[in-house]
Amino acid sequence: MYATREKRIEAVYSRMLEESAATGLPKTFKTDLTKHDRTAIESSGGEPFAWYLYDGGTHLVWPSSKGVADLVRAVTEAGVGIWYSWDGSKLTVLANQSGVVSFLTDGEED
């Protein structure tokens, strides 16, 4: 785990920028990543979340979100993309929607 809040925020945001560059995503609504995601991550202190990177932008989903399973399903329908989890120390690709829901709910759907 990163020692400070600032290091944790910088670590995740750097990894997100790397993934964006490697995948060429998002193609549109790039400020989702460069402005909105950065602001949300700073507000949360870099706490765990799931991140959806797709051609039309990005979405962040927090463990505290209401209706996580429905929200994950709706976000995934926005376009073909890649789900990631940030556990507070590393960014990991998640294989599918159920993996995202499990990560966000500790295996207990809401």
C-alpha positions in Angstrom: 0.0 0.0 0.0 1.3 3.5 -0.8 2.4 5.4 2.3 0.6 8.7 1.6 -2.7 9.8 0.1 -0.9 11.9 -2.5 1.3 9.0 -3.6 -1.7 6.7 -3.8 -3.5 9.3 -6.0 -0.5 9.9 -8.2 0.1 6.1 -8.6 -3.4 5.3 -9.8 -3.7 8.3 -12.0 -0.4 7.5 -13.7 -1.5 3.9 -14.3 -4.8 5.1 -15.7 -2.9 7.4 -18.1 -0.6 4.5 -19.1 -3.6 2.2 -19.8 -5.3 5.0 -21.8 -2.2 5.5 -24.0 -1.7 1.7 -24.4 -5.3 1.1 -25.5 -5.9 4.3 -27.4 -9.0 4.8 -25.3 -11.1 6.9 -24.9 -11.5 8.1 -28.4 -14.0 10.7 -27.4 -14.8 12.5 -24.1 -11.1 12.4 -23.2 -11.8 14.9 -20.4 -13.6 12.1 -18.6 -10.1 10.9 -17.7 -8.0 14.1 -17.7 -10.4 16.2 -15.7 -13.4 14.3 -14.1 -11.6 11.1 -13.1 -8.7 12.9 -11.7 -11.0 15.2 -9.6 -13.0 12.2 -8.3 -9.9 10.3 -7.4 -8.5 13.3 -5.5 -11.8 13.7 -3.7 -11.8 10.0 -2.6 -8.1 10.0 -1.6 -7.3 7.2 -4.1 -9.5 4.7 -2.3 -10.6 1.5 -4.1 -12.9 1.8 -7.2 -13.7 0.1 -10.5 -12.9 2.0 -13.7 -14.4 1.4 -17.1 -12.3 2.6 -20.1 -14.1 2.6 -23.4 -14.2 4.4 -26.8 -16.8 6.9 -25.5 -15.1 7.9 -22.3 -14.7 6.5 -18.8 -16.8 5.7 -15.8 -15.8 5.3 -12.1 -17.8 3.1 -9.8 -17.2 3.1 -6.0 -17.9 0.3 -3.5 -20.3 2.7 -1.8 -22.4 3.2 -5.0 -26.0 2.2 -4.6 -27.2 -0.7 -6.8 -23.7 -1.8 -7.8 -24.8 -4.7 -10.0 -27.3 -2.6 -12.0 -24.9 0.3 -12.3 -22.1 -2.0 -13.6 -24.5 -3.5 -16.1 -25.6 -0.1 -17.3 -22.1 1.3 -17.6 -21.0 -1.8 -19.6 -23.8 -1.2 -22.1 -22.4 2.3 -22.8 -19.9 0.7 -25.2 -17.3 -2.0 -25.5 -14.4 -1.4 -23.1 -12.2 -2.7 -20.4 -13.0 -2.9 -16.6 -10.2 -2.3 -14.1 -10.1 -2.4 -10.3 -8.0 -0.2 -8.2 -7.5 -1.8 -4.8 -5.5 1.0 -3.2 -2.2 -0.2 -4.5 -2.5 -1.6 -8.0 -4.7 -1.3 -11.1 -5.8 -4.7 -12.4 -7.9 -5.7 -15.5 -11.1 -7.4 -14.5 -12.4 -10.2 -16.8 -16.1 -9.5 -16.8 -19.1 -7.8 -15.1 -19.4 -10.3 -12.4 -15.7 -9.8 -11.5 -16.4 -6.1 -11.2 -19.4 -6.6 -9.0 -17.5 -9.0 -6.8 -14.6 -6.6 -6.4 -17.0 -3.7 -5.5 -19.2 -5.7 -3.1 -16.6 -8.1 -1.6 -18.5 -10.9 -3.2 -21.9 -9.9 -1.7 -24.2 -8.3 -4.3 -26.4 -5.5 -2.9 
